[in-house]
Amino acid sequence: MPNDPVPELLSRATKLLEREFAALPAWESIAIDGQMTGILAEVAHRLGNNYPYFHPLYAGQMLKPPHPLARVAYALAMSINPNNHARDGGRASSEMEIEAVRQIAAMFGWTEYLGHLTSSGTIANLEALWVAGQVAQGHGPKSRIIGSDQAHYTHQRISAVLRLQYSAVASDQHGRLDLAALDAELRKGDVGTVVATLGTTAIGAVDPLDEILALRERYGFRLHVDAAYGGYFKLIQESLDEPARRAYSVIDHADSIVIDPHKHGLQPYGCGCVLFRDPAAGRFYKHDSPYTYFTSHELHLGEISLECSRAGAAAVALWATHQLLPPVPSGEFARGLAQGRAAALDLDRRLRADTRFETPAAGPPELDIAVWKVKAESPELSSQIAKKVFDACAAQDLHLALVQLPLSWFAPANRESNAQVTCLRSVLMKPEHQAWLDQIWQRLSAACTELNLH
Ligand SMILES: Cc1ncc(COP(=O)(O)O)c(C=O)c1O
């Protein structure tokens, strides 16, 4: 947080916003009470009890610091605290949401669509599967949802909430949905929706969307793409390896797409996004509200979303970020994604050359997540040592993550085994990770030396 530009930018912008309302009669705002300063001192102290997510040596979970501009825009909007349910609650921020979502849809090549922000990827996926379930009602018994065993765990839970049957099919050695396993399920004739993940949570695997689309031609089903994590990699698809490039190149054929600006899009939490290729999906949301929708004949976002109140500030922050860093190929934002990916490939190369570790036999990361296991006599021992490495790295101020992965990904001879092994995982999603990779490697190496790993 050194040289944090947020306080000064916010102070200037707040004065400008105050001018917008200067014509109102004077009124008493809440006075600063001495207690507030004391409470905030305690808040600052308590917030110190966190991993330093903002620092390049935090290279663990999917946590990318919001851009300072997004933080300022969000905080500025909080002076108004708009609610994007209806224009009654957030006129400017509703318009900003519509504009920002249009830019996200354009990234996937969609100009005609239905879409809006949500408070999370989970809610965005819930909406997509809810619409899928409504569509399936018109198609007799074809309502089962299929995802891979690497799809985000919430798909199963969402399906249970929606009272739709959900089955997880096997993934292959790359962590991608296994096409033969999918084909076997499709032959049963009851599948209504397939969830393809572009960027799995564990390792950033990219499901073979092009081949899933070929199966859609044959069997007919709805295709939902969960790109909550990996969606923005569409911008640098040309630099990805061939299978991922093929998958991203056909993403516009999906029926619905979820992408989370609060993951890779430099936004504070509370910013997911769902898009439907067919704008007619709006008919399922049709409802009336006795309380709102009075102040404008224009679309109110609550008319096309399941949630009611939703932070307009999230839309303001995203809109502002898009002005500075538009989500377009070859721009500064896309360059940042490429830097994180370069860092992951660099880390993977170093791990592959080091006898203390084992990396997935299928090859290097598809996006920007590296995973590796510690070489040991047994999976149990390897898992135990991974936890020790995790702690020893943290003591060196390097923060990694742990993940359970199939042992067979590391030893293909064990293909039939269901054994899992605890591995180390590093999500290298900050552009700065590329420049910091030497530091990351030195600290990982030092931690392993300390543990006497050879
Ligand atoms: C692929 C994928 N889908 C969905 C989600 C859920 O998103 P959220 O945590 O925003 O609810 C995640 C979260 O990591 C994810 O990685």
The ligand as a MOL file (V3000), in Angstrom:
LIG
                    3D

  0  0  0     0  0            999 V3000
M  V30 BEGIN CTAB
M  V30 COUNTS 16 16 0 0 0
M  V30 BEGIN ATOM
M  V30 1 C -14.8890 -21.3750 -12.2000 0
M  V30 2 C -15.6130 -20.7260 -11.0540 0
M  V30 3 N -16.9450 -20.6260 -11.0660 0
M  V30 4 C -17.6410 -20.0440 -10.0770 0
M  V30 5 C -16.9980 -19.5350 -8.9650 0
M  V30 6 C -17.7910 -18.8930 -7.8550 0
M  V30 7 O -17.6330 -17.5130 -7.9160 0
M  V30 8 P -17.8870 -16.5610 -6.6310 0
M  V30 9 O -16.8460 -16.9280 -5.6330 0
M  V30 10 O -17.7560 -15.1880 -7.1900 0
M  V30 11 O -19.2630 -16.8420 -6.1380 0
M  V30 12 C -15.6010 -19.6250 -8.8770 0
M  V30 13 C -14.8720 -19.1280 -7.6960 0
M  V30 14 O -13.7010 -19.3200 -7.5260 0
M  V30 15 C -14.8950 -20.2260 -9.9570 0
M  V30 16 O -13.5540 -20.3420 -9.9300 0
M  V30 END ATOM
M  V30 BEGIN BOND
M  V30 1 1 1 2
M  V30 2 1 2 3
M  V30 3 2 2 15
M  V30 4 2 3 4
M  V30 5 1 4 5
M  V30 6 1 5 6
M  V30 7 2 5 12
M  V30 8 1 6 7
M  V30 9 1 7 8
M  V30 10 2 8 9
M  V30 11 1 8 10
M  V30 12 1 8 11
M  V30 13 1 12 13
M  V30 14 1 12 15
M  V30 15 2 13 14
M  V30 16 1 15 16
M  V30 END BOND
M  V30 END CTAB
M  END
